[in-house]
Amino acid sequence: MSSVVTHSKGFGIAQDRPERVDVRRRRAGVNARQLTQGCLVPVLTQPQESRMPEPTSPTPPPERLSLRWALIFLAAVVAGLLAGLLTYAQSRNWPASILAALGASGAALVSLPLLL
């Protein structure tokens, strides 16, 4: 939006007295043609660019889990469940079954990426 410099009633109004016209012209940055025509003209002093902000590109969606890693994680979960359930079925000791499940799933996560 450009700024508008106005006189007493909001517009650049031509005056019959030349000494006052010169003073107002210097103050407001108005050219002589606007003041001598006697019409009501808004006075623009500094044109400013009114540009819309450039639209930003949307953020790309996060990468999905690849099929290889999905298979590795699924195999680690299955190995942990299998080791934990078998350990619990044999000893009826739940801390040992949790430890066996964590060990089996950790071993699967370490070894399966090398194999697949």
N, C-alpha and C positions, 0 to 999 in steps of 0.2 A: 504494500500500500504506500503510495507516495505521500509525502507530507505537503500540506497546503498552507502557505503563509497568507493570511488574510488581513484586510484593513479593519477599520472600526466596526463595520456591520457584516463582515464575513466575505466581502468581495473587493477586488481592486477597482475602485471607482475613480473615473477621471475627474480631475479638478480643473477649474478655470485659471487658477493662479499658477504660473509656470514655476515659481521658486519652490512651492510646496510639492509640485509634481516631481521635480528633480530630487528632492529630499526623499520622498516616498519611493521613488524608483530605485535610488541607491540602497535604501534600507531593505526593501522587499525583494530586490532582484527582478523587477518588472521591466519589460522593454517599453519604449516610448509609444509604440503602436497600440499596445493594450490600454495605455492611459489616455491617449488622445482620441480614441474612438468613442469613448463615453458609454461603453457597454459594461455589463457586469460579467467579469471573467475571473474564474478562480486562478490564483497565481501559484504556479508550481516552481519551486526553487531547486530541489534536488531530486531528480528522478531516481527511484530505487527499483531494483529488479524485484519483481514479485514472482519468484519461481517456486513451483511446487517441489517439495523434497523428493528426491529420487527414490522410487520404491526399492526396497531391499529384496533380494531374492530370498525365498523361503528356505529355512534351514532344512538340509537333507535329512531324511529319516535315518535313525540309527541303523547300523548294519545288523542284519539278522544273524542268528546263530547258524553256522554252516551245518550241513548234513553230517559231515565228518565228526564235528564236535558234539552234536546232538547224540550221535551213536556212541561216542566215547562216554559221555555223561550217563546215558541210559545203561550202558554196560557196567559202569561203576556202581550205579544204584542197585542193579540186579545182583552184582557180586557181593555188595555189602549186605543186602537182604538175605541172600542165600547163606552167607557165612554166619550172620547173626542168628538166623532161625535155626540153622543146624547146630550151632553152639548152644543155644538155649534149649533145644530139644534134647541134647545129650546131657548137659550138666545142670539144667534148671537154675543157672546162675546168670542173672540179667546183667550185672556189670561186665562179666566176661563176654557175653554175647554182644554188648555194645562195643567193647574193645575189638572184638573180632570183626564186626561190621565196619568199623572205621578203618581198621588195618587193611581189610580186603578192598574197600572202595578207594583208599589211598594208593594201594598197589596197582589197582586198575587204572587210575588216573595217570600214574607215572608210566606204566608200561604200554598202555593201549595207543597213545599217540605215536610211539615208535613203531608199532606194528601196523597201524592203519595209515 
